[in-house]
Amino acid sequence: MWLYVLLVSFLWAAVWFFRDRQMLSSFEDKYVFITGCDSGFGNLLAKSLDKKGFRVLAGCLTLKGADSLQRATSPKLRSTLLDVTSSESIRKAVDWVRTEVGGKGLFGLVNNAGVVNPMGPTEWMHIEDYQNVLAVNTFGVIEVSLAFLPLLKQARGRVVNVSSVLGRLSANGGGYCISKYAIEAFSDNLRRSMYHFGLKVSIVEPGFFKTAATNLESIEASLRQLWDRLSPETRQSYGEDYFPNYVKIQSFLMNIICDPDLSKVTNCMEHALQARHPRTRYSAGWDAKLLWLPLSYLPAFIVDISLAIILPKPAHRVH
């Protein structure tokens, strides 16, 4: 019995390994539109795809980001301004891409633009904090995807949505985890509804990486703003030592977990664009594979206890 199971498992792994390494033969005629190319993952991906011969169309939030990217890449790379929270900006970007690709259609769409802060205890949040993050990370991704679907269907292309390990396990308060949970659901639904049109949809779930969004100074400044606007009663319930202790723990975790090698994420994006059979999900980073993903499969009470041990204790808590 066990020999049969091992044999089947070995054959399945061998077939998957072979299938996973089959790549497209040429990229020169394939247009890929990437959002959030000012810095971070999007910027690195645009440069890498440009070197490989893709026709990269980069969406940047700022003119400075677009100019900087243009100077660092070949003349084939084209850039445009894009604010994913603006329907008018998205419409203009679609018109621009349609002109660029002509009759070829759009081979790839990478929804990379996103924001992280504010993140912190749920009680410290206002409804506007959730709305601002969801506007970029969720509704921005959805609206951009829907707007580009005709061009993607025309090329029988593929969509790569950047989620997060925190789209599997909500380890912190604020809109970020919620937005990534929503992207998981949207991507699954999009993949199933587009299956018969030959459109492929992949999700990249990075762990923690060192980017502008995870800069310790930025995180502390965001937490300070949340703390300073709390009512005196709420601050008293946590105690004045809670804020500095919370910041210390966040800094400690970021220093240990955050990976500076952004290529671990962009390599997953590139595989999703280059492979004949892209994976449904990609986990990027050691912490995603060895910490967050396994933790997400454990019973909820174990996860609750684990996170409760790490975080500081409020002054007026129930014993």
N, C-alpha and C positions, 0 to 999 in steps of 0.2 A: 504493500500500500504506500509506504513512505517513499520507496524507490520510484513509484509511479508519479507521486506528487513532485519529487525533486526533478524528475525528467521533464515533466510538463512545465515546471517553473523555469528550468534551464532553457528550454526551447522558446518559451515566451520571452525571456530576457534577451535571448540571441536575436529573435525577430525584431523586438523593440529597438535593440542597439543598432541593428542594420538599418532599420527604417528611419530612426532618428538622425542618422548621418547622411541621408540622401539630400543633396542640396540642388538648388536651381543652377542651371549652367551659365546664365548670363543676367546681369543686372542693369546694363547700360540703358535699356529702354523702359526701366521701371521707376515710376515716380512715387516718392514717399513724402507725405506731409507730416511734420512733427510739431506738436505744440510745446510751448515752454522752453524755447531754445536759448534764452538769454544766458543761462548758466546751468550747472549741475548735469543731470543725466541727459537732458535734451540737447544741450550744447555738445557734450562728448559724443552722443550718438550721431548727431548731424555731421560732425567732423569725420567720424569713422566710416559712415555710409558714403560720404563724399569720396573718400580715398578708395573705397571698393568699387566705385563706378555708378552707384545709384544716382538718380536725378533727385536730389534732395530739395524739398520745399520747406523752408523753416519758418515757423510762426514765432515771433518774438513780441514780448509785451512792450519793450522800449526800443526807441530808435538807436540808442547807444548799444544795446545788446545785438541788434541786427547788424549794425556797422562793424562791430567787433568780430562777429562770426563771419561776415563776408570777407574781411581782411585775412582771416585765418584759414580760409578754404579756397577751393578752385572756383573759377568763373562759372562753372556749371551749377553750383549751389545758388539758389535764389531765396530771398527772404522777404517776408511781409510782416506788418504789424498785426497783432491779434490779441484781443482781450476776450477771453472765453466767457466772461460774464455779460458781454454785450451782444445781443442778437444782431445788431447792425454790423458790428465788427466781424462776426462770424459770416454773415451774408457776403460781405465784401471779400473775405478770405476765400470763400467758395467760388465766387466769380473769378477771382484772380487765379485760383488753381485750375479752374475749368479752361481758362485761356492758356495756361502754361502746358497742360497735358494734351490739349486738342482732342483727337479721337481715340487716344490710347486709354483714357480713363485713369483713375488713381489706383495704383497697386497697393499702397500701404498707408494707413493712418495710425500714428502713434499718439495716443492721448496721454501726454506726459505732464502737462501743466498742472501744478497743484500747490497748495499751501498747507502748513502744519499748525501754526499757532493761531489762536491760543489753545494750549492744552494744560490741564490741571484738574484739581478736584471739581466735580460736577457742580457743587453748590456755589463755586466761585464764578460760574458762567452766567451771562445774560443771553437772551434769545438771539440778539444780534450777533453774538459770537458764533453761534451755530449757523445762522443764515449766511454769514460772510464766508465761512469755510465751505459749506455745501454749495454755494453759488459757483465756486471754482471747481472743487473736487468732484462734485456729483452732477449738478445741472449743466455745468460747462462741458463735461465729458459727454453727457447725454445729447445736448443740443448740437455739439460739433459732430458727433457720430451720425445723428439723424440727417444733418445737413449734407454730409458727404456721402451718404449711402448710394445715391444714384451713380456717382462717379466710381465708387468702389465696386458696385455691382457690374458696371460696364467693363471693368478690368478683371472681374472675378478675383478681387484682391483680398486683403486681410486687414484686420483691426487689432492693434495691440494696446490694451488698456493697462495703465500702471495703477495697481492697487497697493496693498501692503500686507505684511504679516498681521498688522493691527486690523485688517479686514476679516481676520479669522478669530482674533482674540482681542477683546476690548480691554486694554490694560491701562487706559487713562481716560479722563473726562474731556469734554469738548467735542467739537464737530468732526475732528479728523477720523476717529475710529468709525463713527456713524457713516461718514461719507464713503469710506472704503468698503464697509459692509454693503452699502448700496451699489457700489461699482461691481462687486462680486455678483450680485443678483442681476444687474443690468447686463453684464457681459455674458452670463449664462443664457439669459433670455435672448439676447441678440444673436449669439452663436446658433441657438436652436432654430430661431426664426429665419436665419439666413442660410441654413445648411443646404437647401435645395437650389440656392442661387450660386453655390460654389464659393461663398464668402466665408473665410475662416476668421475666428476670433480667439485671441489668446489673452491671458491675464498674467502679468508679471507682479509677483508679490515680494518686494525687497524687504530685507531686514533693516537694521539701523545702519545708515551710512553717514559719513561726514560731508554734509552739504551746507549751504547757506541757511537752510531751514533748521538744521540741527546744531547750529553754532551756539555754544554755551552762553555767550553774552546775549544773544537774541532770545534764548529760552528764559534766562533770568530776568531780562527786561520785560518780557511778556508776563511772566509770573508776578513780577512786582506790580505791574499795572492791575492785574486781577486782585492781588492782595490789598492794594491801597484803596480800591473802590468798595471793598466789603464794608458792611455796616459795623458799627462798634460791637453790637451784640454777637454777630457772626464771628468776628475776629477774636472776641473773648472766648467763644466756645472752642476755638482751635488752640488759643494760647499764642503769645508773642514768639515763642521758640519754634512754632510749627513752620513758619515760612523759611527761616534760614536752614532748618533741618531738611525741609523738602527740597530746597535748592541744592544742598550738599549731596543728597541722595541722587537727584537727577544728574548732577555733574559727574558723580562717581560712576553711575550706570553708563552715561554717554562715553566716558573715557575708556571704559572696559569694552563696551559692546560695539560702538560705532566703528565701522570699517572705512578707511580712507580710499580704498580701491573701488571707484565708481564703475570700472569696466566690468565688474561682476554682474552688475545690473544691465549695462548696455549690451553685454555679450548675450544675455537672455533675449533682449529685444531684437538683436541682429539675427539670432537663430530663428525667432518667430517670423522674421521677414525673409530669410534666405532658405529655410528648410522646405522641402517638398511637402512634408507632413509636420507642420508646427504643432507643438504641444498645446494642450488646453491651458495648463498652468505652469509657471516657472517660479521656483523659489530661489532667491538670490541672496547670498550671504550665509556665513556659518551659523549665525544666530537664528536665521529663519529656518534652516534645516534641522539644527540640533536643539534649539530652545523653544522658539515660539510655536512652530508647527506641531511638535510632539505635545507641548503643553495644551494646545487647543483641543486635543483629543481626550484629555483627562476629564474626569467628572468635575462639574462646576465648583463643588465645595473645596476640592483640592486646589484649584486655581485661585479661588477666593482667599484661602488661607495663605497660599504662597505670596500673593501680592500684598496681603495685609501685613505679613511679616516684614516685607521690604520697606513699606511706607512708614513715615513717622506717625506717632499716636497723638490724637488731639488731646488737649488738656482736660476737657470735660466729656469724656467718653463713658459709655455704659460698660461696667466691669462684669 
